[in-house]
């Protein structure tokens, strides 16, 4: 009788060592499987069967890469990082972020794989622990981080590594790459998720205002200080502070910020009492802090203190494969539950060709605008604004009237901000001050 290749062969009898391991894993809360050196799934615990085996299809005896990725070849031969291959080379554990097919659809999964050795030192099996990543979606989503491109996954993997620790995190990336969303994801994945996340926009704050906002002030500390006001550091107690655009912190205030980070102590403006802070620090900037340090525009000691774990957020032009996923997500949000919005293939192709100097924020603005013209619920090329001309060399901006703005930029605020080399928030604040909001 011919053998049907689509039906997995019955698994070989488990060794006593592996049987004992499987019995132990069933008491583990996280999904775990046992693999042999040929990628076959030998066993799975209850948590794995509940979270990843709910399709009714058999997976015992199947190749792990077929079940998780629907590949016909191991991950490394399909262009991905294969934790089994790496663990074999290292003769030790390996960890990687993958996108797995699950009963719920594609999901980001943090995979940790450890080899099991026999009495002769040979690898007899592997134990794989899988953790579903909740801080990002590999499918269209109504909120939060969305993406599955390699550059996005690399940043997300770094986030998963650092979030449970107390290390300061420095988010680096162009304006509009989603730094605040990443900061919220770090906070939500950390042990301080139950505490507050306090966002401090450092752009455009004078030295006096920055100190008062951050540390608070006592009654009578300055004209208009009618009552004591707690600062944002106090508000963030037992939580996380996110210093957005930290490159804009005035030099004089950088000394006090460094003291706060190093000693965990501060004083309110006009006060003498030493207060103690307890927070996790996340900072972000679109500016080259290392170059600013070399020019004397940013303190070197503060830079080293906040740069403990830098994460580079990729620009949208490095995530072209995510544009359809992001567009679907933004259109869901724009619809607000009233009616479905779709984008036709030609319009999507046009979006994928654009350079997106304003990154994800610009894409969202373009889709929000286009959705207003899609009377039949379909966004077409005619509904998209013209792609802006790429800005030339960044002009110097010193005047309050934005007199350094290039005359050829006539698109969205994000495009103008990108051409000026400042954040959109800074541009928004300056335009508001001039009555040009």
C-alpha positions in Angstrom: 0.0 0.0 0.0 1.6 3.4 -1.0 2.5 5.8 1.8 0.7 9.1 1.9 3.5 11.8 2.4 1.0 14.3 3.8 0.3 12.1 6.9 3.1 12.3 9.5 4.8 9.0 10.4 4.1 7.8 13.9 6.6 9.2 16.3 9.4 6.9 17.5 9.1 5.7 21.1 10.3 8.4 23.5 13.4 7.8 25.5 13.1 7.6 29.3 14.9 11.0 29.5 12.5 12.7 27.1 9.5 11.1 28.8 10.6 12.5 32.1 11.0 15.9 30.5 7.6 15.8 28.9 6.0 14.9 32.3 7.8 17.9 33.8 6.8 20.3 31.1 3.1 19.6 31.5 3.3 21.6 34.8 4.7 24.6 33.0 2.4 27.5 32.4 4.1 28.6 29.2 3.7 26.7 25.9 6.6 24.3 25.4 7.5 21.5 22.9 10.2 18.8 22.7 12.0 18.5 19.3 14.4 15.9 18.0 17.5 17.0 16.1 15.7 16.5 12.8 13.1 19.2 13.6 10.3 16.7 14.5 7.9 17.6 17.3 8.1 14.8 19.8 5.7 16.1 22.4 4.0 19.3 23.6 2.6 20.4 27.0 -1.0 21.4 27.7 -0.2 25.1 27.3 1.1 24.6 23.8 -1.8 22.5 22.8 -4.2 25.2 24.0 -2.5 28.2 22.4 -1.0 26.7 19.2 -2.6 23.4 18.5 -6.2 24.4 18.4 -6.8 23.9 14.7 -7.5 20.2 15.0 -4.6 19.3 12.7 -2.0 16.8 14.1 1.3 18.3 15.0 3.1 15.5 16.9 5.6 14.0 14.4 5.4 17.1 12.2 8.4 19.3 11.3 8.4 22.3 13.6 9.0 24.7 10.6 5.9 23.3 8.8 3.7 23.8 11.8 5.0 27.2 12.9 5.8 28.8 9.5 4.2 26.6 6.8 7.7 26.3 5.3 8.9 23.2 3.4 12.5 23.9 4.6 14.1 24.7 8.0 14.0 28.4 8.9 17.7 29.1 8.1 17.2 27.7 4.6 14.1 30.0 4.2 16.2 33.1 5.0 15.4 33.3 8.7 17.3 32.8 12.0 16.9 29.1 13.0 17.2 28.7 16.8 17.9 25.0 16.5 20.8 25.5 14.1 22.3 28.2 16.3 21.8 26.2 19.5 23.6 23.3 17.8 26.5 25.5 16.9 26.6 27.1 20.4 25.8 23.9 22.3 23.7 26.2 24.4 20.4 28.1 24.4 19.3 30.5 21.6 16.5 33.0 21.5 14.8 34.7 18.6 11.6 36.6 17.7 9.6 34.8 15.0 6.2 35.2 13.4 4.2 31.9 13.8 1.0 30.8 12.3 -1.5 30.2 15.1 -5.2 29.4 15.3 -5.8 33.1 15.6 -3.6 34.0 12.6 0.0 35.3 12.4 1.5 36.3 15.8 4.9 37.5 17.0 6.3 34.8 19.2 9.4 34.9 21.4 11.2 31.6 21.0 13.8 30.2 23.4 15.3 26.9 22.5 17.7 24.8 24.7 19.5 21.6 23.8 19.2 18.4 25.9 22.4 16.3 26.2 22.8 12.5 26.8 25.4 11.0 29.1 27.9 11.1 26.3 27.5 14.8 25.6 25.5 14.4 22.4 22.4 16.5 21.7 19.4 14.1 22.0 16.6 16.6 22.0 15.6 20.3 22.2 13.1 22.0 24.5 11.4 25.1 22.9 9.6 27.6 25.1 7.2 30.0 23.2 5.8 33.3 24.5 3.3 35.2 22.5 4.2 38.9 22.2 1.3 41.0 23.3 2.9 44.4 22.7 2.6 44.3 18.9 0.4 42.8 16.2 1.3 41.0 13.1 -2.3 41.5 11.8 -4.3 44.7 11.3 -5.0 46.2 14.7 -7.1 49.0 16.1 -4.3 50.3 18.2 -0.7 49.9 19.3 2.3 48.7 17.3 1.7 46.9 14.0 4.3 45.3 11.7 6.0 42.2 10.6 8.9 43.4 8.4 12.4 42.2 9.4 13.5 45.7 10.4 10.4 46.1 12.6 10.9 42.6 14.1 14.5 43.4 15.0 13.4 46.5 17.0 10.6 44.5 18.6 13.0 41.7 19.6 15.2 44.3 21.3 12.2 45.6 23.1 11.3 42.2 24.4 14.8 41.7 25.7 15.0 45.0 27.7 11.5 45.6 28.9 11.5 43.3 31.9 14.7 44.9 33.2 15.2 48.3 34.8 17.8 49.5 32.2 17.2 53.0 30.7 16.0 52.7 27.1 17.0 55.1 24.3 14.7 55.1 21.3 16.4 56.4 18.2 14.7 57.1 14.9 13.3 59.7 12.5 10.3 61.8 13.4 7.1 59.8 12.9 8.6 56.3 13.4 6.4 55.5 16.4 8.7 56.3 19.3 5.9 57.0 21.8 4.1 53.7 20.8 7.4 51.8 21.4 7.8 53.6 24.8 4.3 52.5 25.8 5.1 49.0 24.7 8.2 48.9 26.9 6.2 50.1 29.8 3.4 47.7 29.2 5.8 44.7 29.0 7.7 45.7 32.1 7.2 45.0 35.8 5.9 48.5 36.2 3.0 48.1 33.8 0.6 48.7 36.7 2.1 52.1 37.5 1.8 55.3 35.5 3.5 56.1 32.3 4.2 59.9 32.2 5.2 61.5 28.9 7.4 64.5 29.0 7.7 66.4 25.7 11.1 68.1 26.0 10.7 70.1 22.8 10.3 73.9 23.1 10.5 74.0 26.9 12.6 76.8 28.4 15.0 76.1 31.2 12.6 77.5 33.9 9.5 75.8 32.5 11.3 72.5 32.1 12.5 72.4 35.7 9.0 73.4 37.0 7.3 70.8 34.9 9.7 68.0 35.8 10.3 68.7 39.5 7.2 70.7 40.4 7.3 73.9 42.5 6.5 75.3 45.9 3.9 78.0 46.5 5.4 81.4 45.9 8.5 80.0 44.0 7.9 82.5 41.2 5.3 84.9 40.0 2.0 83.0 39.4 2.9 80.0 41.6 -0.2 80.4 43.8 -0.1 76.8 45.1 2.3 73.9 45.4 2.4 71.8 42.2 3.8 68.3 42.0 6.1 67.7 39.1 6.0 64.9 36.5 8.7 63.0 38.3 6.4 62.8 41.4 3.5 61.8 39.2 5.5 58.9 37.7 6.4 57.4 41.1 6.6 53.6 40.8 6.0 53.9 37.0 7.9 55.0 33.9 8.9 58.4 32.6 9.2 58.9 28.9 11.4 61.9 27.9 10.4 62.5 24.3 13.0 64.5 22.2 15.5 64.5 25.0 18.0 66.1 22.6 16.1 69.4 23.1 16.7 69.5 26.9 18.6 72.8 27.7 22.3 72.3 28.6 21.8 73.8 32.1 19.0 71.4 32.8 21.0 68.4 31.6 23.0 68.6 34.8 19.9 68.4 37.0 18.5 65.6 34.9 21.7 63.6 35.3 21.6 64.1 39.1 18.0 62.9 39.1 18.9 59.8 37.1 22.1 59.0 39.1 20.9 59.7 42.6 17.1 59.3 42.3 16.7 62.6 44.3 15.4 66.1 43.4 14.0 69.3 44.8 10.9 71.2 43.8 11.6 74.7 42.4 11.7 77.0 45.4 11.9 74.1 47.8 14.6 72.8 50.2 13.3 69.3 50.9 15.1 66.5 49.1 12.6 64.1 47.5 13.2 60.6 46.3 12.1 59.4 42.9 11.4 55.8 41.8 10.8 55.4 38.0 12.0 53.6 34.9 13.5 55.9 32.3 12.8 55.8 28.6 14.1 58.5 26.3 13.7 59.2 22.6 15.2 61.5 20.0 15.4 62.0 16.3 18.7 63.9 16.7 22.2 62.4 16.5 23.1 62.7 20.1 26.7 61.4 19.6 27.3 64.2 17.1 25.8 66.7 19.6 28.1 65.4 22.3 31.1 66.0 20.0 29.9 69.6 19.4 29.3 70.3 23.1 25.6 70.5 22.6 24.8 67.5 24.8 26.5 66.4 28.0 28.7 63.3 27.5 28.0 61.9 31.0 24.2 62.2 30.4 24.5 60.6 27.0 26.3 57.5 28.5 23.7 57.3 31.3 20.6 57.2 29.0 22.3 55.2 26.2 22.4 51.9 28.2 20.1 50.1 25.8 19.6 51.9 22.4 16.9 50.7 20.1 16.9 52.0 16.5 13.4 52.3 15.1 13.4 51.9 11.3 12.0 54.5 8.9 9.0 53.5 6.9 11.1 53.2 3.7 12.8 50.2 5.3 9.4 48.7 6.1 7.7 48.8 2.6 6.3 45.3 3.3 4.4 46.7 6.2 2.6 49.5 4.3 -0.4 47.3 3.4 -0.7 46.1 7.0 -0.4 49.6 8.4 -2.8 51.0 5.9 -5.4 48.4 6.8 -4.9 49.2 10.5 -5.3 53.0 9.9 -8.4 52.6 7.7 -10.0 50.6 10.5 -9.3 53.3 12.9 -10.5 56.0 10.5 -13.8 54.2 9.9 -14.5 54.4 13.6 -16.8 51.4 13.4 -19.2 53.3 11.1 -18.4 51.6 7.8 -15.6 49.6 6.3 -12.9 51.3 4.3 -10.7 49.6 1.7 -7.9 50.6 -0.6 -7.7 49.4 -4.2 -4.5 47.7 -5.5 -3.3 50.7 -7.6 -3.6 53.1 -4.7 -1.7 50.6 -2.5 1.0 50.2 -5.1 1.3 54.0 -5.2 1.7 54.2 -1.4 4.4 51.5 -1.5 6.4 53.5 -4.0 6.5 56.7 -1.9 9.6 57.7 0.1 7.6 58.8 3.2 9.9 61.4 4.8 7.3 61.8 7.5 7.2 58.0 8.1 4.2 56.3 9.7 2.7 59.6 10.9 2.7 60.9 7.3 1.1 57.6 6.1 -1.6 57.9 8.7 -2.3 61.6 7.7 -2.5 60.7 4.0 -5.0 57.9 4.7 -7.1 60.0 7.0 -7.4 62.7 4.3 -8.0 60.2 1.5 -10.8 58.5 3.6 -12.8 61.7 3.4 -13.0 61.4 -0.4 -13.9 57.7 -0.5 -17.6 58.0 -0.7 -18.1 54.4 -1.7 -15.7 53.1 0.9 -12.8 52.5 -1.5 -9.6 54.7 -1.6 -8.3 55.2 -5.1 -5.2 56.9 -6.5 -7.2 60.0 -7.3 -7.9 60.4 -3.5 -4.3 60.5 -2.6 -2.4 63.8 -2.3 0.5 64.3 -4.6 3.8 63.0 -3.2 5.9 65.9 -1.9 9.2 66.7 -3.4 12.0 65.4 -1.2 13.6 68.3 0.8 17.1 69.5 0.1 19.8 70.1 2.7 18.3 70.9 6.1 18.3 74.6 6.7 19.2 76.2 10.0 16.3 77.4 12.0 16.9 80.1 14.4 14.1 82.6 13.9 10.7 82.3 15.6 8.9 82.8 12.3 10.3 79.7 10.7 12.0 81.8 8.1 14.3 78.8 7.4 11.4 76.8 5.9 12.1 75.9 2.2 9.5 77.4 -0.1 9.1 74.2 -2.1 7.6 72.2 0.8 3.8 72.5 0.6 2.5 69.3 2.0 1.6 68.1 5.5 3.0 69.4 8.8 5.1 66.2 9.0 6.7 66.9 5.7 7.5 70.5 6.7 8.9 69.3 10.0 11.1 66.7 8.3 12.5 69.3 5.9 13.4 71.6 8.9 15.0 68.8 10.8 12.7 69.2 13.8 9.9 67.0 15.3 6.3 67.5 14.2 5.4 68.4 17.9 8.0 71.2 17.9 6.6 72.5 14.6 3.1 72.3 15.9 4.0 74.3 18.9 5.8 77.0 17.0 3.0 77.3 14.4 0.5 77.6 17.3 2.6 80.4 18.9 2.4 82.3 15.6 -1.3 81.7 15.1 -0.8 79.4 12.1 -2.2 76.2 13.6 
